[in-house]
Amino acid sequence: MEMEKVYFQLLNNTTRFSLDQNTLTLSYFDEKKLLVFERQPF
């Protein structure tokens, strides 16, 4: 449950996102990357 709590806190702190090819990056302004998601091939 702690990991889930941290995940939602990071989502809540997100102010920007960028999408580049297969990578979605959620960040706090341009200062800090909070979460990075990569698309996996099928």
mmCIF file of the C-alpha atoms, coordinates in Angstrom:
data_MODEL
# 
_entry.id   MODEL 
# 
loop_
_atom_site.group_PDB 
_atom_site.id 
_atom_site.type_symbol 
_atom_site.label_atom_id 
_atom_site.label_alt_id 
_atom_site.label_comp_id 
_atom_site.label_asym_id 
_atom_site.label_entity_id 
_atom_site.label_seq_id 
_atom_site.pdbx_PDB_ins_code 
_atom_site.Cartn_x 
_atom_site.Cartn_y 
_atom_site.Cartn_z 
_atom_site.occupancy 
_atom_site.B_iso_or_equiv 
_atom_site.pdbx_formal_charge 
_atom_site.auth_seq_id 
_atom_site.auth_comp_id 
_atom_site.auth_asym_id 
_atom_site.auth_atom_id 
_atom_site.pdbx_PDB_model_num 
ATOM 1  C CA . MET A 1 1  ? 0.000  0.000  0.000   1.00 0.00 ? 1  MET A CA 1 
ATOM 2  C CA . GLU A 1 2  ? 2.875  2.377  0.644   1.00 0.00 ? 2  GLU A CA 1 
ATOM 3  C CA . MET A 1 3  ? 3.986  2.164  -2.975  1.00 0.00 ? 3  MET A CA 1 
ATOM 4  C CA . GLU A 1 4  ? 0.481  3.024  -4.132  1.00 0.00 ? 4  GLU A CA 1 
ATOM 5  C CA . LYS A 1 5  ? 0.416  6.036  -1.803  1.00 0.00 ? 5  LYS A CA 1 
ATOM 6  C CA . VAL A 1 6  ? 3.714  7.341  -3.206  1.00 0.00 ? 6  VAL A CA 1 
ATOM 7  C CA . TYR A 1 7  ? 2.493  6.784  -6.777  1.00 0.00 ? 7  TYR A CA 1 
ATOM 8  C CA . PHE A 1 8  ? -0.619 8.899  -6.191  1.00 0.00 ? 8  PHE A CA 1 
ATOM 9  C CA . GLN A 1 9  ? 1.406  11.617 -4.458  1.00 0.00 ? 9  GLN A CA 1 
ATOM 10 C CA . LEU A 1 10 ? 3.682  11.817 -7.494  1.00 0.00 ? 10 LEU A CA 1 
ATOM 11 C CA . LEU A 1 11 ? 0.689  12.005 -9.818  1.00 0.00 ? 11 LEU A CA 1 
ATOM 12 C CA . ASN A 1 12 ? -0.738 14.794 -7.709  1.00 0.00 ? 12 ASN A CA 1 
ATOM 13 C CA . ASN A 1 13 ? 2.550  16.751 -7.931  1.00 0.00 ? 13 ASN A CA 1 
ATOM 14 C CA . THR A 1 14 ? 2.775  16.474 -11.707 1.00 0.00 ? 14 THR A CA 1 
ATOM 15 C CA . THR A 1 15 ? 2.653  19.814 -13.517 1.00 0.00 ? 15 THR A CA 1 
ATOM 16 C CA . ARG A 1 16 ? 3.843  18.790 -16.988 1.00 0.00 ? 16 ARG A CA 1 
ATOM 17 C CA . PHE A 1 17 ? 4.026  15.832 -19.270 1.00 0.00 ? 17 PHE A CA 1 
ATOM 18 C CA . SER A 1 18 ? 5.937  14.987 -22.410 1.00 0.00 ? 18 SER A CA 1 
ATOM 19 C CA . LEU A 1 19 ? 5.433  12.247 -24.941 1.00 0.00 ? 19 LEU A CA 1 
ATOM 20 C CA . ASP A 1 20 ? 8.373  11.113 -27.030 1.00 0.00 ? 20 ASP A CA 1 
ATOM 21 C CA . GLN A 1 21 ? 8.034  8.032  -29.210 1.00 0.00 ? 21 GLN A CA 1 
ATOM 22 C CA . ASN A 1 22 ? 7.188  5.302  -26.706 1.00 0.00 ? 22 ASN A CA 1 
ATOM 23 C CA . THR A 1 23 ? 7.921  7.220  -23.503 1.00 0.00 ? 23 THR A CA 1 
ATOM 24 C CA . LEU A 1 24 ? 5.546  9.267  -21.382 1.00 0.00 ? 24 LEU A CA 1 
ATOM 25 C CA . THR A 1 25 ? 7.262  11.448 -18.776 1.00 0.00 ? 25 THR A CA 1 
ATOM 26 C CA . LEU A 1 26 ? 5.418  13.187 -15.956 1.00 0.00 ? 26 LEU A CA 1 
ATOM 27 C CA . SER A 1 27 ? 7.384  15.929 -14.264 1.00 0.00 ? 27 SER A CA 1 
ATOM 28 C CA . TYR A 1 28 ? 7.303  18.776 -11.795 1.00 0.00 ? 28 TYR A CA 1 
ATOM 29 C CA . PHE A 1 29 ? 7.713  21.785 -14.069 1.00 0.00 ? 29 PHE A CA 1 
ATOM 30 C CA . ASP A 1 30 ? 11.008 21.109 -15.871 1.00 0.00 ? 30 ASP A CA 1 
ATOM 31 C CA . GLU A 1 31 ? 12.940 20.565 -12.667 1.00 0.00 ? 31 GLU A CA 1 
ATOM 32 C CA . LYS A 1 32 ? 12.288 16.964 -11.756 1.00 0.00 ? 32 LYS A CA 1 
ATOM 33 C CA . LYS A 1 33 ? 11.039 13.857 -13.543 1.00 0.00 ? 33 LYS A CA 1 
ATOM 34 C CA . LEU A 1 34 ? 8.494  12.182 -11.311 1.00 0.00 ? 34 LEU A CA 1 
ATOM 35 C CA . LEU A 1 35 ? 7.269  9.212  -13.337 1.00 0.00 ? 35 LEU A CA 1 
ATOM 36 C CA . VAL A 1 36 ? 8.416  7.695  -16.610 1.00 0.00 ? 36 VAL A CA 1 
ATOM 37 C CA . PHE A 1 37 ? 6.344  5.143  -18.520 1.00 0.00 ? 37 PHE A CA 1 
ATOM 38 C CA . GLU A 1 38 ? 7.610  3.185  -21.509 1.00 0.00 ? 38 GLU A CA 1 
ATOM 39 C CA . ARG A 1 39 ? 5.374  1.423  -23.969 1.00 0.00 ? 39 ARG A CA 1 
ATOM 40 C CA . GLN A 1 40 ? 6.165  -2.244 -24.303 1.00 0.00 ? 40 GLN A CA 1 
ATOM 41 C CA . PRO A 1 41 ? 5.902  -4.015 -27.652 1.00 0.00 ? 41 PRO A CA 1 
ATOM 42 C CA . PHE A 1 42 ? 3.154  -6.591 -28.011 1.00 0.00 ? 42 PHE A CA 1 
# 
